[in-house]
Each structure stands twice: as structure tokens, then as C-alpha cells.
Amino acid sequence: MTTQHQGTAVTDSIPSVSTFDLSTYLAQRQVTVESALDQSIAIVYPDKIYESMRYSLLAGGKRLRPILCLATCELVGGTTEMALPTACALEMIHTMSLIHDDLPAMDNDDYRRGKLTNHKVYGEDIAILAGDGLLAYAFEFIAAQTRGVPADRVLKVIAHLGKAVGAAGLVGGQVVDLDSEGNPNVSLETLNFIHRHKTGALLEASVVCGAILAGASELDQQRLSAYAQDIGLAFQIVDDVLDITATQEELGKTAGKDLQAQKATYPSFWGIDESKRQANQLVTDAKAQLEGFGDKALPLMAIADFITARTH
């Protein structure tokens, strides 16, 4: 049986992901995203800053945020072309956060994605400026490059993304994270706040911005936001577990940093087994939000499963 709500086909069951080839889907989307990112920033004078920006932007990674944006836009009836500038901007902002997060004043990391961190190659001064440059350029890129989308939707995307990356989102989460280091009395509520803002806000924006670009109803935006918040928290729980159980080679970054920095983590509250169970429950809840979207939801469902199955 199929019913209708807010312009979206609703089915009575969650589609099966067993026949969906996520690895092929991700590989194809990564090629699209990598090509667009490579073309997004040219090296001009002063060369050093553009080289530094490109060094981190093109350093690899899963490209999960831009792929989520593209997948959600298509889920709601939009196209890759409509969402690609925003998808690139999301990766620029994510890269900025990694560059700044790795600085000695923050997490003081030497490796990211298996390569030396930006400040280790270009110096702390240029690394800070490269992050600033990527953040500013991300919003310029959305405004200047988005085609075939009504201006009011583009404006909503810019506002939503600005909130996600600022003091109400990523920056706020990072502040509480820094304040909590070495504090043995951090509560589970505070830990949830940190990660719903520091990690979850940009993942949520990746999904919701794709939906906004395609003209999703308010109801569908809310359901997709709930999906994204759940997978965002699951993503962080798995990250915390991997920081304990994976090697540096598997992670592509320094292992055991959380323990060394005396950070509160989900395994420190729950242990490893319960942390994995909580992550699996969040993924189940996230997938339940996709019930009304039929087979078009297969990419988002498979990505949810991928989050808890990953090893790096």
C-alpha cells in the first residue's frame, strides 16, 4: 500500500539495503566530488595559501558530507548539479575544521588522513589562514556557483550552514570539548552536547541542505534532520571506539589521542560493547526516519549501516 504526504510517496516498509552496492555508489560519487573539488580552487598568487588550502582539501577521505548532500537532494527529487556547489562547500568547511582541530592550540595532531597535518607542512600561521580561506570561500562558492535553484532556497542553505558551523554548532561544540579536557566530572549530557554540535551539526547540515535545495517539505526536512542527527551521534560513538581499538595505520591519524588528552568518551561511560550497541540503536532509529521515501532512500540507509561497520 502507498499513501501520500507532503508530496512524498510513503510506503509501509523500509526498503532492503541488501541489494544496494554501497561501495560502487560511494566510489562513483567520490569521483564526482573529487573532480569538482579539484576544479574549485586554482593556484594563483600568493601561491602558498592556495597550495595549503588544496593540500588539505584534496587529501582524500570518505567525502561523506558532500555525498550525503548529493544523495539527499536526489532523494527529494533534485539533481547532482543543483547540489554539487553546496556539497563542495561542505567539504571545504569540514576541511577547515580539521586543519584548525589539528593545531597545537587544539588537538595538536601530526597526522591526518595518513599525511602530515597542514601546520606540519606549511606552518601554524599559514594553516590558520588556509582554514579561514576555505571557510569564507565555501559560502562564496554556494552563492556564486549554484545553478537552477530558486534564490530563496540558496539563501536558506547559506543560513543553515552558517548556523551549523558557528557558535551554535561546530564552534560551540569545540569550545565545550576544549573546556572538558582533563575534567573527570564531564557528564554524559555534556558529552552529547559536544558531539551533537562539534560533529553532528555539519552532518545534519549536509543532509538538510541537500533537501532544501530540492524543495523538500518542512515535514521531510524534519525527518531527514532526525536521521542525520542519529547517524552523526553514531558516527562519533564509533570514532571513540576506534580510537581505542584501531591502529594508527587503520585510522590514518594518531591512535589513542582521546585517552592521552583525558577526554570523556562514550566507551569511558559505557564500555566498548555497550557503546557499539548504542551506535547500532541510533542507526536503527535513523533508518526508521526514511520509511516514507521508498527505494530512493537506499543510499542513505546504506550509509547509515556503513557508519557502524567501518574500521577507520
C-alpha positions, 0 to 999 in steps of 0.5 A, a space after each residue: 500500500 502507498 499513501 501520500 504526504 507532503 508530496 512524498 510517496 510513503 510506503 509501509 516498509 523500509 526498503 532492503 539495503 541488501 541489494 544496494 552496492 554501497 561501495 560502487 555508489 560511494 566510489 562513483 560519487 567520490 569521483 564526482 566530488 573529487 573532480 569538482 573539488 579539484 576544479 574549485 580552487 586554482 593556484 594563483 598568487 600568493 601561491 602558498 595559501 592556495 597550495 595549503 588550502 588544496 593540500 588539505 582539501 584534496 587529501 582524500 577521505 570518505 567525502 561523506 558530507 558532500 555525498 550525503 548532500 548529493 544523495 539527499 537532494 536526489 532523494 527529494 527529487 533534485 539533481 547532482 548539479 543543483 547540489 554539487 556547489 553546496 556539497 563542495 562547500 561542505 567539504 571545504 568547511 569540514 576541511 577547515 575544521 580539521 586543519 584548525 582541530 589539528 593545531 597545537 592550540 587544539 588537538 595538536 595532531 601530526 597526522 591526518 588522513 595518513 599525511 602530515 597535518 597542514 601546520 606540519 607542512 606549511 606552518 601554524 600561521 599559514 594553516 590558520 589562514 588556509 582554514 579561514 580561506 576555505 571557510 569564507 570561500 565555501 559560502 562564496 562558492 554556494 552563492 556564486 556557483 549554484 545553478 537552477 535553484 530558486 534564490 530563496 532556497 540558496 539563501 536558506 542553505 547559506 543560513 543553515 550552514 552558517 548556523 551549523 558551523 558557528 557558535 551554535 554548532 561546530 564552534 560551540 561544540 569545540 569550545 565545550 570539548 576544549 573546556 572538558 579536557 582533563 575534567 573527570 566530572 564531564 557528564 554524559 549530557 555534556 558529552 552529547 552536547 559536544 558531539 551533537 554540535 562539534 560533529 553532528 551539526 555539519 552532518 545534519 547540515 549536509 543532509 538538510 541542505 541537500 533537501 532544501 535545495 530540492 524543495 523538500 517539505 518542512 515535514 521531510 526536512 524534519 525527518 531527514 534532520 532526525 536521521 542525520 542527527 542519529 547517524 552523526 551521534 553514531 558516527 562519533 560513538 564509533 570514532 571513540 571506539 576506534 580510537 581505542 581499538 584501531 591502529 594508527 595505520 587503520 585510522 590514518 591519524 594518531 591512535 589513542 589521542 582521546 585517552 592521552 588528552 583525558 577526554 570523556 568518551 562514550 566507551 569511558 561511560 559505557 564500555 566498548 560493547 555497550 557503546 557499539 550497541 548504542 551506535 547500532 540503536 541510533 542507526 536503527 532509529 535513523 533508518 526508521 526516519 526514511 520509511 516514507 521515501 521508498 527505494 530512493 532512500 537506499 543510499 542513505 540507509 546504506 550509509 547509515 549501516 556503513 557508519 557502524 561497520 567501518 574500521 577507520 
